[in-house]
Amino acid sequence: MKLLHLDASSLGQHSVSRELTTAIVAQLAQEHPALEVTYRDLTAQPLPHWAPVVDAESEAAKLGEAVMDEFLAADIVVIGAPMYNFSIPSQLKAWIDRVVVAGKTFRYGASGVEGLLKNKKVFIASSRGNVYAAGSPAAALEHHESYLTGVLSFIGLTDVTIVRAEGLALGTEAREASMLKARANIAAMAA
Ligand SMILES: Cc1cc2nc3c(=O)[nH]c(=O)nc-3n(C[C@H](O)[C@H](O)[C@H](O)COP(=O)(O)O)c2cc1C
């Protein structure tokens, strides 16, 4: 079984999403002892913005192919997704631009768009400073989890588990409560 682990936070060892993806991967490795993990740090090694391939032998073309191949090969994808300005970091968007590709992960047909991926499980470690629950004052600015789950569903991936730590900027108590809940949710995944 293959797992692709992606991180996109710029906060290094202070990152909440990185802590959560690490815990999710460790939990999954316990459940699947033969798990093969591929790690891509989208901040340490940012992907260039998408551009048409003019030379199939270029480094950029080869990198794009490698990113797509490791995504297609993965049975499980774990995505660290901090909220930056109400959406995902541009580093993660650059990865999405490489894997949402007509003819590879979705296609246009007579009856509309069809996602071509099946049988992959996705885990999203979502971290954000504020709270975006339905009915909360900032709910209308939630273009983060909704965007990610929307784009994943577009390419056929609907088995998505979100581990969320939010309200992280709303004081020590709110932060600690949210982190405790997120860690407990990861521990409960084994059950
Ligand atoms: C550049 C930047 C933009 C941010 N924008 C938002 C935002 O729009 N809404 C929000 O709730 N939190 C925002 N935050 C707070 C982060 O979502 C929060 O610090 C979270 O923990 C980031 O994940 P990380 O710890 O894995 O880096 C922002 C943080 C940074 C650094």
The ligand as a Tripos MOL2 file, in Angstrom:
@<TRIPOS>MOLECULE
LIG
   31    33     1     0     0
SMALL
NO_CHARGES

@<TRIPOS>ATOM
      1 C1         -0.0360   34.0440    5.5080 C.3       1 LIG1
      2 C2         -1.0870   33.5870    6.4790 C.ar      1 LIG1
      3 C3         -2.4030   33.8160    6.2000 C.ar      1 LIG1
      4 C4         -3.3920   33.3760    7.0730 C.ar      1 LIG1
      5 N1         -4.6870   33.5780    6.7560 N.ar      1 LIG1
      6 C5         -5.6400   33.1080    7.5870 C.ar      1 LIG1
      7 C6         -7.0200   33.2780    7.2610 C.ar      1 LIG1
      8 O1         -7.3930   33.8220    6.2340 O.2       1 LIG1
      9 N2         -7.9290   32.8020    8.1310 N.ar      1 LIG1
     10 C7         -7.5780   32.1480    9.2870 C.ar      1 LIG1
     11 O2         -8.4690   31.7220    9.9990 O.2       1 LIG1
     12 N3         -6.3070   31.9760    9.6080 N.ar      1 LIG1
     13 C8         -5.3200   32.4330    8.7990 C.ar      1 LIG1
     14 N4         -4.0050   32.2620    9.1290 N.ar      1 LIG1
     15 C9         -3.6720   31.5140   10.3390 C.3       1 LIG1
     16 C10        -3.3100   30.0860    9.9810 C.3       1 LIG1
     17 O3         -4.3460   29.4270    9.2950 O.3       1 LIG1
     18 C11        -2.9380   29.3160   11.2360 C.3       1 LIG1
     19 O4         -1.7950   29.9430   11.8020 O.3       1 LIG1
     20 C12        -2.6360   27.8640   10.9870 C.3       1 LIG1
     21 O5         -2.1250   27.2950   12.1490 O.3       1 LIG1
     22 C13        -1.6450   27.6980    9.8540 C.3       1 LIG1
     23 O6         -1.3120   26.3400    9.6900 O.3       1 LIG1
     24 P1          0.1630   25.8740   10.0680 P.3       1 LIG1
     25 O7          0.3120   26.0690   11.5540 O.co2     1 LIG1
     26 O8          0.2400   24.4510    9.6630 O.co2     1 LIG1
     27 O9          1.1160   26.7440    9.2890 O.co2     1 LIG1
     28 C14        -3.0150   32.7180    8.2730 C.ar      1 LIG1
     29 C15        -1.6640   32.5110    8.5430 C.ar      1 LIG1
     30 C16        -0.7090   32.9350    7.6780 C.ar      1 LIG1
     31 C17         0.7360   32.6870    7.9960 C.3       1 LIG1
@<TRIPOS>BOND
     1     1     2 1
     2     2     3 ar
     3     2    30 ar
     4     3     4 ar
     5     4     5 ar
     6     4    28 ar
     7     5     6 ar
     8     6     7 ar
     9     6    13 1
    10     7     8 2
    11     7     9 ar
    12     9    10 ar
    13    10    11 2
    14    10    12 ar
    15    12    13 ar
    16    13    14 ar
    17    14    15 1
    18    14    28 ar
    19    15    16 1
    20    16    17 1
    21    16    18 1
    22    18    19 1
    23    18    20 1
    24    20    21 1
    25    20    22 1
    26    22    23 1
    27    23    24 1
    28    24    25 2
    29    24    26 1
    30    24    27 1
    31    28    29 ar
    32    29    30 ar
    33    30    31 1
@<TRIPOS>SUBSTRUCTURE
     1 LIG1         1 GROUP 0 **** ****
